[in-house]
Amino acid sequence: MFGHADFRAGQLDILRSLFAGDDIFAVLPTGAGKSLLYQLPAVLGLAPVIVVSPLISLMRDQIAALRAHGVAAAALNSGNEPEETATAMAMISERRVKLLYVAPERLTLGDTIEMLARLRPKLLAVDEAHCVSRWGRDFRPDYARIGEIAHRLGDPQTIALTATAAPRTRSDIEALLFRRKPRLFLQSSRRSNISIAFRRRRSVARDVAEIVRAHAGQSGIVYCGSRAGADALSASLAAAGAPAFAYHAGMDAASRSAHQDEFLSRADAIMVATIAFGMGIDKPDVRYVCHADLPHSIEAYYQEIGRAGRDGLPAQAIALYGRRDLADDANAFAESAMDGRVEDRADMVELVRSLDCRWRSILLHFGEEPARCGRCDNCRRKLVWLARPAAAPRRMIAVAGRRLKDALIKQPDMQTSDEDMHAAWIEPVARDALSTEEARLLAGLKRARGDLARRRRLAPAAILEEARLVALASALAAGRGAASKELDLSPEGMRRIVESACAAARE
C-alpha cells in the first residue's frame, strides 16, 4: 500500500512494541519515516487514530495519499473549506474514519473533545512532539494540554514523535504527555551527509550571494531572523538573477503557497525564509541550508539544517555570525542566567565558538556520545585539538576542567534548584595567595585570554573571569606530573586551554 519494499531502520521494532500495547516515545531523525508509525497501525486495525499535527499542508498531503489508497482519512483544522469539514464530520459520526488529523488549536475546543470522546480513539499520535515541552524550540500552550485531553478521551494508547529533543526536553514531554511510562526509542541524530560550517559575517547580502553562487543550479534554503531580512535578501538575490523566493508569516497565504510550489517544483529554487517555513516540507534535493542569522537554540539549528540532503546525498549547512551575536550572548547570560531561552542561546553561541567537531558538539547536546564527523569546518581545519593522538594532554585538560567546575560550581544537594546552581557559578571564588608555579601559569593564561579577547573584540572578562583563570591555574599546577611534560604550554596551547575552560564553565 505504501510502496516500500522494506522497513527503515527502527520502524519494525517500534511497530512491534506498539502492537504489543506499549505507549511509545520516539525521537527519530528527519527522513526516518515517522508517519508510517501511525498510518500502518490504522490500516491494520488499530483505529481510529487521532493524529495531532501543527502542519496543515502536511495533513493535506498525507490525507490525499491515504485516500488514493482507499484509506478513510480526514482533517479538522482552520484551513478546511466548509465542505471538507462537513465530510470529516460525516465520517466521524458514521465511525468510518480510520485516521483523523487534528490541529492542536482545534483539539482543545470543548465540542471537539466531546465528539472525539464519543469516537473512542484507539491510538493518539502526537507529531512534532517537541512542541509539548516548555524547553522545546516551538513550545505551544495547546500542545501542553494534550496529556490532559487524552485522559478525557479515555486514555488511548499514545505515540509521540519528534526529530529533536534534548534530555531536558524529553523529560518534560514524558511528564506532560504520558500517564503510563512510555518505551523510548532514541536513534542517533547525526546526519552524516551534512557538512557543517560557521563563517564570520561581513555583509549579509554579499556573504549570502557568495554561498548561493557557490551552489549555482542547486536548491537551497536561506534562513533569516526577521521578515524584513527575508524580503530584502530575496529581492537582492532575485535582482542578481537567482531564482529566490521569500516566505514568512507576514505574507498573504496565496503568495506563500505560490512561492512554496515554485520551491518544490524547481531543482534550482532558493527559499529565503523565516522559521515559519520548513516544518513538514519534504523536498529531498535541498543541497544547502544557509543561516543569515544565528538561530536561538541548537535544537532549532538542528531542525533547520535537517531540511538539507534528505535524499542521503552530500549537503552543506553554512551559518553566518557577527561579533554582536557573541557579545550579546555573554552579557545576556550573566544578567539572566535563570532564563531557559538565554541558556539555549548560550549553548548556540558556544557551538559557534567551539574548536571541537561541530557534529560532536550538537550530538553531545542531545545526550549522545559521538565520534568526530571528519567533515565539518573544524575537522577539516584540524582545530579539534581534543582529538590529538597524545592521550596525556587530553587527560590533563579534562582534569583541569573538572577541578575548575568543582571550584566554581556549588554542588547541589537534593533540595538545590537549577536557579541556585546557575547563581552559584556567577559568584567570585575567594583564593589564597598563589604559588610561584600557579602565578607563572596564570600569567600565561592571561596572555592567552587577552589574545582571544582581541580576536573576538570582547572585554577579557567576557572570555573568562579573573576568578576562573586563578582556579584554572591552580588546577593545572595541582595536576602537574608526568602527563604535564606533554601538555602544550606554548601561547597556542594556552589559548586552547582557555577555550576548554570557557566550555567547562558554561556547562
Secondary structure, 3 states (H helix, E strand, C coil): CCCCCCCCCCHHHHHHHHHCCCCEEEECCCCCCCCHHHHHHHHCCCCCEEEECCCHHHHHHHHHHHHHCCCCEEEECCCCCHHHHHHHHHHHHCCCCCEEEECHHHHCCHHHHHHHHHHCCCEEEECCHHHHCCCCCCCCHHHHCHHHHHHHCCCCEEEEEECCCCHHHHHHHHHHHCCCCCEEEECCCCCCCEEEEEEECCCHHHHHHHHHHHCCCCEEEEECCCHHHHHHHHHHHHHCCCCEEEECCCCCHHHHHHHHHHHHHCCCCEEEECCCCCCCCCCCCEEEEEECCCCCCHHHHHHHHCCCCCCCCCEEEEEEECHHHHHHHHHHHHHCCCCHHHHHHHHHHHHHHCCCCHHHHHHHHCCCCCCCCCCCHHHHCCCCHHHCCCHHHHHHHHHHHHHHHHHHCCCCCCCCCHHHHHHHHHCCCCCCCCCHHHHHHHHHHHHHHHHHHHHHCCCHHHHCCHHHHHHHHHHHHHCCCCHHHHCCCCHHHHHHHHHHHHHHHHC
